[in-house]
Amino acid sequence: MVRGRWEAITTTTGIARKWVKSLAILMTWEIWKERNGRTFHRKEHSTVALMATIRSKANAWIRAGTKHLESLVSRE
């Protein structure tokens, strides 16, 4: 099931596939870190805070030169 979702993400047309993969990896990594924080440190963030963290990291990547992510992430 996960493989099917990954293939759906990476075969998206109209958007550069490598940038979609980068965003998917960033989101997965941040969700994994949240899971570890909850499991091992009893530290929990809200969904809104987690999404803000992901958006912030994506914007940092954009500032660092990953300009194509701008079409995938709304900058605020």
PDB file of N, CA, C, O and CB in Angstrom:
ATOM      1  N   MET A   1       0.812  -1.190   0.000  1.00  0.00           N
ATOM      2  CA  MET A   1       0.000   0.000   0.000  1.00  0.00           C
ATOM      3  C   MET A   1       0.860   1.260   0.000  1.00  0.00           C
ATOM      4  O   MET A   1       0.568   2.209  -0.728  1.00  0.00           O
ATOM      5  CB  MET A   1      -0.926  -0.005   1.192  1.00  0.00           C
ATOM      6  N   VAL A   2       1.911   1.276   0.808  1.00  0.00           N
ATOM      7  CA  VAL A   2       2.808   2.435   0.849  1.00  0.00           C
ATOM      8  C   VAL A   2       3.478   2.606  -0.504  1.00  0.00           C
ATOM      9  O   VAL A   2       3.613   3.728  -0.992  1.00  0.00           O
ATOM     10  CB  VAL A   2       3.874   2.279   1.967  1.00  0.00           C
ATOM     11  N   ARG A   3       3.894   1.512  -1.109  1.00  0.00           N
ATOM     12  CA  ARG A   3       4.547   1.604  -2.414  1.00  0.00           C
ATOM     13  C   ARG A   3       3.620   2.244  -3.437  1.00  0.00           C
ATOM     14  O   ARG A   3       4.062   3.065  -4.241  1.00  0.00           O
ATOM     15  CB  ARG A   3       4.988   0.218  -2.895  1.00  0.00           C
ATOM     16  N   GLY A   4       2.350   1.883  -3.421  1.00  0.00           N
ATOM     17  CA  GLY A   4       1.387   2.477  -4.338  1.00  0.00           C
ATOM     18  C   GLY A   4       1.267   3.976  -4.152  1.00  0.00           C
ATOM     19  O   GLY A   4       1.180   4.723  -5.126  1.00  0.00           O
ATOM     20  N   ARG A   5       1.262   4.417  -2.904  1.00  0.00           N
ATOM     21  CA  ARG A   5       1.190   5.858  -2.633  1.00  0.00           C
ATOM     22  C   ARG A   5       2.448   6.563  -3.090  1.00  0.00           C
ATOM     23  O   ARG A   5       2.383   7.650  -3.665  1.00  0.00           O
ATOM     24  CB  ARG A   5       0.965   6.116  -1.147  1.00  0.00           C
ATOM     25  N   TRP A   6       3.598   5.948  -2.835  1.00  0.00           N
ATOM     26  CA  TRP A   6       4.872   6.543  -3.266  1.00  0.00           C
ATOM     27  C   TRP A   6       4.915   6.662  -4.779  1.00  0.00           C
ATOM     28  O   TRP A   6       5.350   7.684  -5.309  1.00  0.00           O
ATOM     29  CB  TRP A   6       6.067   5.705  -2.765  1.00  0.00           C
ATOM     30  N   GLU A   7       4.467   5.624  -5.482  1.00  0.00           N
ATOM     31  CA  GLU A   7       4.438   5.680  -6.940  1.00  0.00           C
ATOM     32  C   GLU A   7       3.489   6.769  -7.426  1.00  0.00           C
ATOM     33  O   GLU A   7       3.783   7.442  -8.414  1.00  0.00           O
ATOM     34  CB  GLU A   7       4.027   4.325  -7.518  1.00  0.00           C
ATOM     35  N   ALA A   8       2.363   6.952  -6.757  1.00  0.00           N
ATOM     36  CA  ALA A   8       1.432   8.008  -7.129  1.00  0.00           C
ATOM     37  C   ALA A   8       2.071   9.382  -6.947  1.00  0.00           C
ATOM     38  O   ALA A   8       1.880  10.277  -7.770  1.00  0.00           O
ATOM     39  CB  ALA A   8       0.146   7.905  -6.300  1.00  0.00           C
ATOM     40  N   ILE A   9       2.822   9.540  -5.877  1.00  0.00           N
ATOM     41  CA  ILE A   9       3.500  10.816  -5.621  1.00  0.00           C
ATOM     42  C   ILE A   9       4.576  11.073  -6.663  1.00  0.00           C
ATOM     43  O   ILE A   9       4.696  12.187  -7.174  1.00  0.00           O
ATOM     44  CB  ILE A   9       4.117  10.829  -4.214  1.00  0.00           C
ATOM     45  N   THR A  10       5.354  10.054  -6.980  1.00  0.00           N
ATOM     46  CA  THR A  10       6.511  10.257  -7.849  1.00  0.00           C
ATOM     47  C   THR A  10       6.175  10.231  -9.327  1.00  0.00           C
ATOM     48  O   THR A  10       7.048  10.509 -10.148  1.00  0.00           O
ATOM     49  CB  THR A  10       7.538   9.220  -7.566  1.00  0.00           C
ATOM     50  N   THR A  11       4.964   9.914  -9.693  1.00  0.00           N
ATOM     51  CA  THR A  11       4.597   9.932 -11.108  1.00  0.00           C
ATOM     52  C   THR A  11       3.670  11.093 -11.430  1.00  0.00           C
ATOM     53  O   THR A  11       3.035  11.115 -12.485  1.00  0.00           O
ATOM     54  CB  THR A  11       3.936   8.618 -11.499  1.00  0.00           C
ATOM     55  N   THR A  12       3.592  12.051 -10.526  1.00  0.00           N
ATOM     56  CA  THR A  12       2.772  13.233 -10.735  1.00  0.00           C
ATOM     57  C   THR A  12       3.276  13.985 -11.957  1.00  0.00           C
ATOM     58  O   THR A  12       4.477  14.212 -12.105  1.00  0.00           O
ATOM     59  CB  THR A  12       2.784  14.144  -9.488  1.00  0.00           C
ATOM     60  N   THR A  13       2.356  14.367 -12.827  1.00  0.00           N
ATOM     61  CA  THR A  13       2.758  15.115 -14.017  1.00  0.00           C
ATOM     62  C   THR A  13       2.626  16.608 -13.757  1.00  0.00           C
ATOM     63  O   THR A  13       1.836  17.038 -12.917  1.00  0.00           O
ATOM     64  CB  THR A  13       1.909  14.703 -15.241  1.00  0.00           C
ATOM     65  N   GLY A  14       3.411  17.389 -14.489  1.00  0.00           N
ATOM     66  CA  GLY A  14       3.346  18.835 -14.368  1.00  0.00           C
ATOM     67  C   GLY A  14       4.229  19.408 -13.276  1.00  0.00           C
ATOM     68  O   GLY A  14       4.428  20.622 -13.225  1.00  0.00           O
ATOM     69  N   ILE A  15       4.746  18.592 -12.427  1.00  0.00           N
ATOM     70  CA  ILE A  15       5.632  19.051 -11.355  1.00  0.00           C
ATOM     71  C   ILE A  15       6.889  18.184 -11.413  1.00  0.00           C
ATOM     72  O   ILE A  15       6.804  16.969 -11.593  1.00  0.00           O
ATOM     73  CB  ILE A  15       4.929  18.965  -9.930  1.00  0.00           C
ATOM     74  N   ALA A  16       8.039  18.804 -11.262  1.00  0.00           N
ATOM     75  CA  ALA A  16       9.290  18.043 -11.293  1.00  0.00           C
ATOM     76  C   ALA A  16       9.265  16.958 -10.226  1.00  0.00           C
ATOM     77  O   ALA A  16       9.079  17.242  -9.043  1.00  0.00           O
ATOM     78  CB  ALA A  16      10.507  18.974 -11.086  1.00  0.00           C
ATOM     79  N   ARG A  17       9.454  15.718 -10.651  1.00  0.00           N
ATOM     80  CA  ARG A  17       9.348  14.574  -9.743  1.00  0.00           C
ATOM     81  C   ARG A  17      10.322  14.641  -8.584  1.00  0.00           C
ATOM     82  O   ARG A  17       9.964  14.285  -7.462  1.00  0.00           O
ATOM     83  CB  ARG A  17       9.569  13.303 -10.498  1.00  0.00           C
ATOM     84  N   LYS A  18      11.546  15.090  -8.828  1.00  0.00           N
ATOM     85  CA  LYS A  18      12.521  15.091  -7.731  1.00  0.00           C
ATOM     86  C   LYS A  18      12.129  16.069  -6.631  1.00  0.00           C
ATOM     87  O   LYS A  18      12.466  15.841  -5.469  1.00  0.00           O
ATOM     88  CB  LYS A  18      13.912  15.438  -8.258  1.00  0.00           C
ATOM     89  N   TRP A  19      11.428  17.152  -6.962  1.00  0.00           N
ATOM     90  CA  TRP A  19      11.017  18.105  -5.944  1.00  0.00           C
ATOM     91  C   TRP A  19       9.862  17.549  -5.128  1.00  0.00           C
ATOM     92  O   TRP A  19       9.766  17.801  -3.927  1.00  0.00           O
ATOM     93  CB  TRP A  19      10.626  19.438  -6.581  1.00  0.00           C
ATOM     94  N   VAL A  20       8.978  16.788  -5.784  1.00  0.00           N
ATOM     95  CA  VAL A  20       7.890  16.131  -5.061  1.00  0.00           C
ATOM     96  C   VAL A  20       8.475  15.101  -4.107  1.00  0.00           C
ATOM     97  O   VAL A  20       8.039  14.986  -2.961  1.00  0.00           O
ATOM     98  CB  VAL A  20       6.887  15.463  -6.043  1.00  0.00           C
ATOM     99  N   LYS A  21       9.471  14.349  -4.588  1.00  0.00           N
ATOM    100  CA  LYS A  21      10.130  13.361  -3.719  1.00  0.00           C
ATOM    101  C   LYS A  21      10.798  14.049  -2.533  1.00  0.00           C
ATOM    102  O   LYS A  21      10.712  13.561  -1.406  1.00  0.00           O
ATOM    103  CB  LYS A  21      11.175  12.546  -4.515  1.00  0.00           C
ATOM    104  N   SER A  22      11.461  15.178  -2.777  1.00  0.00           N
ATOM    105  CA  SER A  22      12.118  15.913  -1.687  1.00  0.00           C
ATOM    106  C   SER A  22      11.117  16.351  -0.637  1.00  0.00           C
ATOM    107  O   SER A  22      11.364  16.211   0.561  1.00  0.00           O
ATOM    108  CB  SER A  22      12.860  17.133  -2.233  1.00  0.00           C
ATOM    109  N   LEU A  23       9.983  16.880  -1.084  1.00  0.00           N
ATOM    110  CA  LEU A  23       8.965  17.314  -0.142  1.00  0.00           C
ATOM    111  C   LEU A  23       8.389  16.128   0.629  1.00  0.00           C
ATOM    112  O   LEU A  23       8.138  16.232   1.829  1.00  0.00           O
ATOM    113  CB  LEU A  23       7.854  18.060  -0.873  1.00  0.00           C
ATOM    114  N   ALA A  24       8.180  15.009  -0.053  1.00  0.00           N
ATOM    115  CA  ALA A  24       7.661  13.808   0.623  1.00  0.00           C
ATOM    116  C   ALA A  24       8.650  13.308   1.666  1.00  0.00           C
ATOM    117  O   ALA A  24       8.249  12.884   2.750  1.00  0.00           O
ATOM    118  CB  ALA A  24       7.364  12.691  -0.401  1.00  0.00           C
ATOM    119  N   ILE A  25       9.930  13.354   1.349  1.00  0.00           N
ATOM    120  CA  ILE A  25      10.953  12.924   2.306  1.00  0.00           C
ATOM    121  C   ILE A  25      10.994  13.867   3.503  1.00  0.00           C
ATOM    122  O   ILE A  25      11.089  13.410   4.642  1.00  0.00           O
ATOM    123  CB  ILE A  25      12.338  12.861   1.631  1.00  0.00           C
ATOM    124  N   LEU A  26      10.923  15.172   3.263  1.00  0.00           N
ATOM    125  CA  LEU A  26      10.907  16.145   4.357  1.00  0.00           C
ATOM    126  C   LEU A  26       9.718  15.899   5.277  1.00  0.00           C
ATOM    127  O   LEU A  26       9.874  15.890   6.498  1.00  0.00           O
ATOM    128  CB  LEU A  26      10.862  17.581   3.804  1.00  0.00           C
ATOM    129  N   MET A  27       8.541  15.702   4.711  1.00  0.00           N
ATOM    130  CA  MET A  27       7.349  15.477   5.516  1.00  0.00           C
ATOM    131  C   MET A  27       7.466  14.185   6.319  1.00  0.00           C
ATOM    132  O   MET A  27       7.133  14.148   7.504  1.00  0.00           O
ATOM    133  CB  MET A  27       6.107  15.435   4.624  1.00  0.00           C
ATOM    134  N   THR A  28       7.940  13.132   5.668  1.00  0.00           N
ATOM    135  CA  THR A  28       8.103  11.844   6.353  1.00  0.00           C
ATOM    136  C   THR A  28       9.092  11.964   7.496  1.00  0.00           C
ATOM    137  O   THR A  28       8.854  11.433   8.581  1.00  0.00           O
ATOM    138  CB  THR A  28       8.567  10.762   5.370  1.00  0.00           C
ATOM    139  N   TRP A  29      10.196  12.653   7.267  1.00  0.00           N
ATOM    140  CA  TRP A  29      11.218  12.830   8.301  1.00  0.00           C
ATOM    141  C   TRP A  29      10.656  13.586   9.513  1.00  0.00           C
ATOM    142  O   TRP A  29      10.888  13.187  10.654  1.00  0.00           O
ATOM    143  CB  TRP A  29      12.434  13.582   7.726  1.00  0.00           C
ATOM    144  N   GLU A  30       9.927  14.660   9.269  1.00  0.00           N
ATOM    145  CA  GLU A  30       9.382  15.446  10.374  1.00  0.00           C
ATOM    146  C   GLU A  30       8.309  14.667  11.136  1.00  0.00           C
ATOM    147  O   GLU A  30       8.221  14.781  12.359  1.00  0.00           O
ATOM    148  CB  GLU A  30       8.803  16.763   9.852  1.00  0.00           C
ATOM    149  N   ILE A  31       7.505  13.891  10.444  1.00  0.00           N
ATOM    150  CA  ILE A  31       6.510  13.052  11.122  1.00  0.00           C
ATOM    151  C   ILE A  31       7.210  11.984  11.947  1.00  0.00           C
ATOM    152  O   ILE A  31       6.779  11.682  13.061  1.00  0.00           O
ATOM    153  CB  ILE A  31       5.548  12.397  10.098  1.00  0.00           C
ATOM    154  N   TRP A  32       8.283  11.408  11.417  1.00  0.00           N
ATOM    155  CA  TRP A  32       9.059  10.406  12.157  1.00  0.00           C
ATOM    156  C   TRP A  32       9.661  11.017  13.423  1.00  0.00           C
ATOM    157  O   TRP A  32       9.636  10.396  14.485  1.00  0.00           O
ATOM    158  CB  TRP A  32      10.177   9.820  11.264  1.00  0.00           C
ATOM    159  N   LYS A  33      10.201  12.232  13.311  1.00  0.00           N
ATOM    160  CA  LYS A  33      10.769  12.896  14.486  1.00  0.00           C
ATOM    161  C   LYS A  33       9.694  13.181  15.529  1.00  0.00           C
ATOM    162  O   LYS A  33       9.943  13.050  16.727  1.00  0.00           O
ATOM    163  CB  LYS A  33      11.464  14.200  14.079  1.00  0.00           C
ATOM    164  N   GLU A  34       8.506  13.570  15.084  1.00  0.00           N
ATOM    165  CA  GLU A  34       7.394  13.795  16.014  1.00  0.00           C
ATOM    166  C   GLU A  34       7.012  12.500  16.711  1.00  0.00           C
ATOM    167  O   GLU A  34       6.765  12.484  17.917  1.00  0.00           O
ATOM    168  CB  GLU A  34       6.175  14.380  15.277  1.00  0.00           C
ATOM    169  N   ARG A  35       6.966  11.424  15.954  1.00  0.00           N
ATOM    170  CA  ARG A  35       6.646  10.109  16.525  1.00  0.00           C
ATOM    171  C   ARG A  35       7.668   9.720  17.587  1.00  0.00           C
ATOM    172  O   ARG A  35       7.303   9.237  18.659  1.00  0.00           O
ATOM    173  CB  ARG A  35       6.595   9.035  15.420  1.00  0.00           C
ATOM    174  N   ASN A  36       8.939   9.928  17.290  1.00  0.00           N
ATOM    175  CA  ASN A  36       9.985   9.600  18.262  1.00  0.00           C
ATOM    176  C   ASN A  36       9.895  10.481  19.502  1.00  0.00           C
ATOM    177  O   ASN A  36      10.099  10.004  20.619  1.00  0.00           O
ATOM    178  CB  ASN A  36      11.365   9.745  17.624  1.00  0.00           C
ATOM    179  N   GLY A  37       9.592  11.757  19.316  1.00  0.00           N
ATOM    180  CA  GLY A  37       9.431  12.646  20.462  1.00  0.00           C
ATOM    181  C   GLY A  37       8.306  12.192  21.374  1.00  0.00           C
ATOM    182  O   GLY A  37       8.430  12.227  22.598  1.00  0.00           O
ATOM    183  N   ARG A  38       7.207  11.766  20.767  1.00  0.00           N
ATOM    184  CA  ARG A  38       6.067  11.297  21.560  1.00  0.00           C
ATOM    185  C   ARG A  38       6.389   9.976  22.258  1.00  0.00           C
ATOM    186  O   ARG A  38       6.020   9.770  23.414  1.00  0.00           O
ATOM    187  CB  ARG A  38       4.825  11.132  20.667  1.00  0.00           C
ATOM    188  N   THR A  39       7.078   9.087  21.547  1.00  0.00           N
ATOM    189  CA  THR A  39       7.347   7.749  22.072  1.00  0.00           C
ATOM    190  C   THR A  39       8.426   7.751  23.149  1.00  0.00           C
ATOM    191  O   THR A  39       8.261   7.124  24.196  1.00  0.00           O
ATOM    192  CB  THR A  39       7.758   6.827  20.945  1.00  0.00           C
ATOM    193  N   PHE A  40       9.523   8.449  22.897  1.00  0.00           N
ATOM    194  CA  PHE A  40      10.683   8.340  23.772  1.00  0.00           C
ATOM    195  C   PHE A  40      10.860   9.503  24.744  1.00  0.00           C
ATOM    196  O   PHE A  40      11.525   9.352  25.769  1.00  0.00           O
ATOM    197  CB  PHE A  40      11.902   8.217  22.947  1.00  0.00           C
ATOM    198  N   HIS A  41      10.281  10.649  24.441  1.00  0.00           N
ATOM    199  CA  HIS A  41      10.509  11.829  25.288  1.00  0.00           C
ATOM    200  C   HIS A  41       9.217  12.404  25.870  1.00  0.00           C
ATOM    201  O   HIS A  41       9.245  13.396  26.599  1.00  0.00           O
ATOM    202  CB  HIS A  41      11.220  12.903  24.491  1.00  0.00           C
ATOM    203  N   ARG A  42       8.093  11.778  25.544  1.00  0.00           N
ATOM    204  CA  ARG A  42       6.779  12.256  26.000  1.00  0.00           C
ATOM    205  C   ARG A  42       6.587  13.737  25.689  1.00  0.00           C
ATOM    206  O   ARG A  42       6.045  14.498  26.491  1.00  0.00           O
ATOM    207  CB  ARG A  42       6.616  12.016  27.506  1.00  0.00           C
ATOM    208  N   LYS A  43       7.046  14.119  24.505  1.00  0.00           N
ATOM    209  CA  LYS A  43       6.938  15.487  24.036  1.00  0.00           C
ATOM    210  C   LYS A  43       6.028  15.486  22.809  1.00  0.00           C
ATOM    211  O   LYS A  43       6.315  14.816  21.816  1.00  0.00           O
ATOM    212  CB  LYS A  43       8.348  16.094  23.707  1.00  0.00           C
ATOM    213  N   GLU A  44       4.939  16.232  22.882  1.00  0.00           N
ATOM    214  CA  GLU A  44       3.931  16.180  21.830  1.00  0.00           C
ATOM    215  C   GLU A  44       3.626  17.575  21.301  1.00  0.00           C
ATOM    216  O   GLU A  44       3.423  18.516  22.069  1.00  0.00           O
ATOM    217  CB  GLU A  44       2.653  15.520  22.347  1.00  0.00           C
ATOM    218  N   HIS A  45       3.597  17.693  19.969  1.00  0.00           N
ATOM    219  CA  HIS A  45       3.215  18.944  19.321  1.00  0.00           C
ATOM    220  C   HIS A  45       1.862  18.748  18.642  1.00  0.00           C
ATOM    221  O   HIS A  45       1.491  17.628  18.288  1.00  0.00           O
ATOM    222  CB  HIS A  45       4.299  19.401  18.289  1.00  0.00           C
ATOM    223  N   SER A  46       1.146  19.822  18.469  1.00  0.00           N
ATOM    224  CA  SER A  46      -0.138  19.741  17.767  1.00  0.00           C
ATOM    225  C   SER A  46       0.109  19.516  16.270  1.00  0.00           C
ATOM    226  O   SER A  46       1.216  19.714  15.771  1.00  0.00           O
ATOM    227  CB  SER A  46      -0.979  21.037  17.997  1.00  0.00           C
ATOM    228  N   THR A  47      -0.926  19.107  15.587  1.00  0.00           N
ATOM    229  CA  THR A  47      -0.838  18.926  14.140  1.00  0.00           C
ATOM    230  C   THR A  47      -0.506  20.250  13.466  1.00  0.00           C
ATOM    231  O   THR A  47       0.277  20.287  12.516  1.00  0.00           O
ATOM    232  CB  THR A  47      -2.155  18.354  13.581  1.00  0.00           C
ATOM    233  N   VAL A  48      -1.090  21.318  13.947  1.00  0.00           N
ATOM    234  CA  VAL A  48      -0.826  22.651  13.386  1.00  0.00           C
ATOM    235  C   VAL A  48       0.652  23.009  13.561  1.00  0.00           C
ATOM    236  O   VAL A  48       1.270  23.541  12.639  1.00  0.00           O
ATOM    237  CB  VAL A  48      -1.729  23.724  14.066  1.00  0.00           C
ATOM    238  N   ALA A  49       1.215  22.725  14.720  1.00  0.00           N
ATOM    239  CA  ALA A  49       2.629  23.011  14.970  1.00  0.00           C
ATOM    240  C   ALA A  49       3.531  22.150  14.083  1.00  0.00           C
ATOM    241  O   ALA A  49       4.539  22.632  13.567  1.00  0.00           O
ATOM    242  CB  ALA A  49       2.967  22.777  16.453  1.00  0.00           C
ATOM    243  N   LEU A  50       3.172  20.893  13.909  1.00  0.00           N
ATOM    244  CA  LEU A  50       3.955  20.010  13.041  1.00  0.00           C
ATOM    245  C   LEU A  50       3.935  20.519  11.601  1.00  0.00           C
ATOM    246  O   LEU A  50       4.973  20.548  10.939  1.00  0.00           O
ATOM    247  CB  LEU A  50       3.413  18.566  13.104  1.00  0.00           C
ATOM    248  N   MET A  51       2.769  20.916  11.118  1.00  0.00           N
ATOM    249  CA  MET A  51       2.669  21.440   9.755  1.00  0.00           C
ATOM    250  C   MET A  51       3.451  22.745   9.609  1.00  0.00           C
ATOM    251  O   MET A  51       4.051  22.995   8.563  1.00  0.00           O
ATOM    252  CB  MET A  51       1.198  21.662   9.375  1.00  0.00           C
ATOM    253  N   ALA A  52       3.448  23.571  10.645  1.00  0.00           N
ATOM    254  CA  ALA A  52       4.228  24.812  10.617  1.00  0.00           C
ATOM    255  C   ALA A  52       5.722  24.508  10.546  1.00  0.00           C
ATOM    256  O   ALA A  52       6.464  25.200   9.849  1.00  0.00           O
ATOM    257  CB  ALA A  52       3.921  25.673  11.858  1.00  0.00           C
ATOM    258  N   THR A  53       6.160  23.488  11.255  1.00  0.00           N
ATOM    259  CA  THR A  53       7.565  23.073  11.205  1.00  0.00           C
ATOM    260  C   THR A  53       7.935  22.606   9.808  1.00  0.00           C
ATOM    261  O   THR A  53       8.983  22.979   9.281  1.00  0.00           O
ATOM    262  CB  THR A  53       7.838  21.956  12.224  1.00  0.00           C
ATOM    263  N   ILE A  54       7.078  21.790   9.208  1.00  0.00           N
ATOM    264  CA  ILE A  54       7.334  21.295   7.850  1.00  0.00           C
ATOM    265  C   ILE A  54       7.396  22.459   6.870  1.00  0.00           C
ATOM    266  O   ILE A  54       8.292  22.513   6.028  1.00  0.00           O
ATOM    267  CB  ILE A  54       6.241  20.288   7.417  1.00  0.00           C
ATOM    268  N   ARG A  55       6.457  23.387   6.972  1.00  0.00           N
ATOM    269  CA  ARG A  55       6.451  24.552   6.077  1.00  0.00           C
ATOM    270  C   ARG A  55       7.717  25.391   6.284  1.00  0.00           C
ATOM    271  O   ARG A  55       8.316  25.864   5.319  1.00  0.00           O
ATOM    272  CB  ARG A  55       5.183  25.420   6.318  1.00  0.00           C
ATOM    273  N   SER A  56       8.115  25.572   7.532  1.00  0.00           N
ATOM    274  CA  SER A  56       9.315  26.349   7.833  1.00  0.00           C
ATOM    275  C   SER A  56      10.563  25.702   7.232  1.00  0.00           C
ATOM    276  O   SER A  56      11.398  26.384   6.637  1.00  0.00           O
ATOM    277  CB  SER A  56       9.481  26.501   9.347  1.00  0.00           C
ATOM    278  N   LYS A  57      10.682  24.382   7.392  1.00  0.00           N
ATOM    279  CA  LYS A  57      11.840  23.675   6.830  1.00  0.00           C
ATOM    280  C   LYS A  57      11.825  23.740   5.300  1.00  0.00           C
ATOM    281  O   LYS A  57      12.871  23.923   4.678  1.00  0.00           O
ATOM    282  CB  LYS A  57      11.853  22.200   7.300  1.00  0.00           C
ATOM    283  N   ALA A  58      10.652  23.592   4.698  1.00  0.00           N
ATOM    284  CA  ALA A  58      10.546  23.673   3.238  1.00  0.00           C
ATOM    285  C   ALA A  58      10.952  25.066   2.758  1.00  0.00           C
ATOM    286  O   ALA A  58      11.650  25.199   1.753  1.00  0.00           O
ATOM    287  CB  ALA A  58       9.105  23.342   2.774  1.00  0.00           C
ATOM    288  N   ASN A  59      10.517  26.094   3.472  1.00  0.00           N
ATOM    289  CA  ASN A  59      10.911  27.460   3.104  1.00  0.00           C
ATOM    290  C   ASN A  59      12.413  27.677   3.264  1.00  0.00           C
ATOM    291  O   ASN A  59      13.016  28.419   2.488  1.00  0.00           O
ATOM    292  CB  ASN A  59      10.149  28.477   3.953  1.00  0.00           C
ATOM    293  N   ALA A  60      13.019  27.041   4.257  1.00  0.00           N
ATOM    294  CA  ALA A  60      14.482  27.118   4.416  1.00  0.00           C
ATOM    295  C   ALA A  60      15.172  26.459   3.229  1.00  0.00           C
ATOM    296  O   ALA A  60      16.174  26.968   2.727  1.00  0.00           O
ATOM    297  CB  ALA A  60      14.933  26.441   5.740  1.00  0.00           C
ATOM    298  N   TRP A  61      14.637  25.328   2.781  1.00  0.00           N
ATOM    299  CA  TRP A  61      15.188  24.659   1.605  1.00  0.00           C
ATOM    300  C   TRP A  61      15.066  25.559   0.376  1.00  0.00           C
ATOM    301  O   TRP A  61      15.982  25.617  -0.445  1.00  0.00           O
ATOM    302  CB  TRP A  61      14.470  23.314   1.359  1.00  0.00           C
ATOM    303  N   ILE A  62      13.941  26.257   0.249  1.00  0.00           N
ATOM    304  CA  ILE A  62      13.731  27.164  -0.885  1.00  0.00           C
ATOM    305  C   ILE A  62      14.760  28.287  -0.845  1.00  0.00           C
ATOM    306  O   ILE A  62      15.361  28.623  -1.865  1.00  0.00           O
ATOM    307  CB  ILE A  62      12.291  27.747  -0.870  1.00  0.00           C
ATOM    308  N   ARG A  63      14.961  28.866   0.340  1.00  0.00           N
ATOM    309  CA  ARG A  63      15.967  29.936   0.474  1.00  0.00           C
ATOM    310  C   ARG A  63      17.375  29.437   0.179  1.00  0.00           C
ATOM    311  O   ARG A  63      18.233  30.200  -0.265  1.00  0.00           O
ATOM    312  CB  ARG A  63      15.921  30.531   1.880  1.00  0.00           C
ATOM    313  N   ALA A  64      17.607  28.143   0.432  1.00  0.00           N
ATOM    314  CA  ALA A  64      18.925  27.556   0.181  1.00  0.00           C
ATOM    315  C   ALA A  64      19.132  27.202  -1.288  1.00  0.00           C
ATOM    316  O   ALA A  64      20.224  26.791  -1.679  1.00  0.00           O
ATOM    317  CB  ALA A  64      19.110  26.315   1.033  1.00  0.00           C
ATOM    318  N   GLY A  65      18.088  27.361  -2.104  1.00  0.00           N
ATOM    319  CA  GLY A  65      18.278  27.142  -3.531  1.00  0.00           C
ATOM    320  C   GLY A  65      17.348  26.136  -4.178  1.00  0.00           C
ATOM    321  O   GLY A  65      17.428  25.928  -5.388  1.00  0.00           O
ATOM    322  N   THR A  66      16.480  25.513  -3.426  1.00  0.00           N
ATOM    323  CA  THR A  66      15.556  24.531  -3.990  1.00  0.00           C
ATOM    324  C   THR A  66      14.312  25.280  -4.464  1.00  0.00           C
ATOM    325  O   THR A  66      13.224  25.104  -3.916  1.00  0.00           O
ATOM    326  CB  THR A  66      15.186  23.414  -2.937  1.00  0.00           C
ATOM    327  N   LYS A  67      14.481  26.107  -5.477  1.00  0.00           N
ATOM    328  CA  LYS A  67      13.436  27.030  -5.913  1.00  0.00           C
ATOM    329  C   LYS A  67      12.176  26.336  -6.420  1.00  0.00           C
ATOM    330  O   LYS A  67      11.083  26.886  -6.283  1.00  0.00           O
ATOM    331  CB  LYS A  67      13.972  27.917  -6.988  1.00  0.00           C
ATOM    332  N   HIS A  68      12.297  25.162  -6.991  1.00  0.00           N
ATOM    333  CA  HIS A  68      11.125  24.485  -7.546  1.00  0.00           C
ATOM    334  C   HIS A  68      10.123  24.050  -6.467  1.00  0.00           C
ATOM    335  O   HIS A  68       8.972  23.750  -6.783  1.00  0.00           O
ATOM    336  CB  HIS A  68      11.567  23.275  -8.346  1.00  0.00           C
ATOM    337  N   LEU A  69      10.545  24.014  -5.212  1.00  0.00           N
ATOM    338  CA  LEU A  69       9.613  23.688  -4.143  1.00  0.00           C
ATOM    339  C   LEU A  69       8.576  24.785  -3.957  1.00  0.00           C
ATOM    340  O   LEU A  69       7.521  24.544  -3.370  1.00  0.00           O
ATOM    341  CB  LEU A  69      10.362  23.455  -2.843  1.00  0.00           C
ATOM    342  N   GLU A  70       8.859  25.983  -4.447  1.00  0.00           N
ATOM    343  CA  GLU A  70       7.910  27.093  -4.293  1.00  0.00           C
ATOM    344  C   GLU A  70       6.551  26.768  -4.900  1.00  0.00           C
ATOM    345  O   GLU A  70       5.523  27.231  -4.404  1.00  0.00           O
ATOM    346  CB  GLU A  70       8.468  28.357  -4.936  1.00  0.00           C
ATOM    347  N   SER A  71       6.537  25.985  -5.953  1.00  0.00           N
ATOM    348  CA  SER A  71       5.255  25.634  -6.584  1.00  0.00           C
ATOM    349  C   SER A  71       4.485  24.609  -5.756  1.00  0.00           C
ATOM    350  O   SER A  71       3.289  24.417  -5.975  1.00  0.00           O
ATOM    351  CB  SER A  71       5.489  25.087  -7.997  1.00  0.00           C
ATOM    352  N   LEU A  72       5.152  23.950  -4.810  1.00  0.00           N
ATOM    353  CA  LEU A  72       4.511  22.934  -3.974  1.00  0.00           C
ATOM    354  C   LEU A  72       4.164  23.431  -2.589  1.00  0.00           C
ATOM    355  O   LEU A  72       3.297  22.863  -1.925  1.00  0.00           O
ATOM    356  CB  LEU A  72       5.397  21.739  -3.857  1.00  0.00           C
ATOM    357  N   VAL A  73       4.829  24.488  -2.140  1.00  0.00           N
ATOM    358  CA  VAL A  73       4.667  24.977  -0.777  1.00  0.00           C
ATOM    359  C   VAL A  73       4.264  26.438  -0.830  1.00  0.00           C
ATOM    360  O   VAL A  73       4.923  27.246  -1.483  1.00  0.00           O
ATOM    361  CB  VAL A  73       5.968  24.790   0.050  1.00  0.00           C
ATOM    362  N   SER A  74       3.192  26.773  -0.149  1.00  0.00           N
ATOM    363  CA  SER A  74       2.805  28.186  -0.089  1.00  0.00           C
ATOM    364  C   SER A  74       3.707  28.891   0.914  1.00  0.00           C
ATOM    365  O   SER A  74       3.849  28.443   2.052  1.00  0.00           O
ATOM    366  CB  SER A  74       1.297  28.349   0.304  1.00  0.00           C
ATOM    367  N   ARG A  75       4.303  29.970   0.499  1.00  0.00           N
ATOM    368  CA  ARG A  75       5.202  30.720   1.387  1.00  0.00           C
ATOM    369  C   ARG A  75       4.411  31.750   2.146  1.00  0.00           C
ATOM    370  O   ARG A  75       3.647  32.520   1.563  1.00  0.00           O
ATOM    371  CB  ARG A  75       6.342  31.395   0.597  1.00  0.00           C
ATOM    372  N   GLU A  76       4.596  31.764   3.451  1.00  0.00           N
ATOM    373  CA  GLU A  76       3.897  32.740   4.299  1.00  0.00           C
ATOM    374  C   GLU A  76       4.855  33.449   5.192  1.00  0.00           C
ATOM    375  O   GLU A  76       4.449  34.306   5.977  1.00  0.00           O
ATOM    376  CB  GLU A  76       2.825  32.073   5.133  1.00  0.00           C
TER     377      GLU A  76
END
